[in-house]
């Protein structure tokens, strides 16, 4: 559930943009991000109602959730490239318009097939918003604020998830599940119409475009093959995706679990599930800060911490679902989710350290692709399939075991990490020499 800039680290940004206007751009872009995740996660809050009204299996419900993550994973690259070509502001507004109309389509769906098509279109609309949205935000702020902005943007996804489940559950309990989707859609449509009226491409365009174009001939570009040039970076992609299989699955199915085994009404189940999502979001940030603090002088320790987060979440969540429903179980679930997404920070740092700086944007998009295709998309669907056979509680007992596989993959990365880092450092030194020579010629 981690988002990354698609602009290079060398780009200048925020030059000539008024501070007040920059914060307005951030607020509107952040608001659309919240709408993005509200539209995506409101479905989870109304799972019980859909299951009862349409007699759906858990695998069908899981597919309704997983199809959005699948589309995000598959379409992030091409849609981000199109946004860069045709204008980011215009693209963001069109994305928001599409996912909001698709969410409205969910509200009027008459059967499972219509709902599936609507959810498919939600995924298409949301596919590139994370990468393009953060690119817009960092273009209007100074370079030294990028880490803070990226963290805030990542947290926005969690806030949107919380609001989507909590508000969706409350609205469904009062007005029915269709109004839950309609409410999220109307919020998104309002922002989608407002956004291009206030945020203008000319005011946020990079100020050094001409200068960068003049230097293009002197730029040494690494081939895209460097994205997968080491065993460690491939393991980082896979390990991150497998670990998000666990956290993403628990988030999607928790409202249904609370409804079935705690006999909570839809609104209360959505509220309690939202608290668990907040635990995951807080843990994502805290674990990332812990990794930076403990591994400042020893970056390879981040890999060891990723292994610890995987095994710790496996232990806590396995203990939680071995317990009968009750306060102790909820506490253990909260603690397990606190560290379940903790690998996001270390995995991102590994990818940044193991890939050439000229392809960092593409490297992070590759990480997002792995997170969706290995974790967020298949997790809910596979768990739904297993739940149809043995029940949701038994399925939840199996889900944490995937963290053992993630830990094994990170251990493999740890074995090769120092050698891969040293090799990349040597390549960077050679590139620096070549760039210096080319600049002298230019």
Secondary structure, DSSP 8 states (H G I E B T S, - for coil): ------S-TT----TT--HHHHHHHHHHHHHHHHHHHHHHHHHHHTHHHHHHHHT--HHHHHHHHHHHHHHHHHHHHHHHHHHHHH-HHHHHHHHHHHHHHHHHHHHH--SHHHHHHHHHHHHHHHTTHHHHHHHHHHTTS-GGGHHHHHHHHHHHHHHHHHHHHHHHHHHHHHH-HHHHHHHHHHHHHHHHHHHHHH--HHHHS-TTHHHHHHTGGG-----GGGGGSSHHHHHHHHHHHHHHHHHHHHHHHHHHHHHHHS---HHHHHHHHHHHHHHHHHHHHHHHHHHHHHTSS-TTHHHHHHHHHHHHHHHHHHHHHHS-SSHHHHHHHHHHHHHHTTHHHHHHHHHHHHS-GGGHHHHHHHHHHHIIIIIIHHHHHHHHHHHHHH-HHHHHHHHTTHHHHHHHHHHHHHHHHHHHHHHHHHHHHHHHHHHHHHHHH-
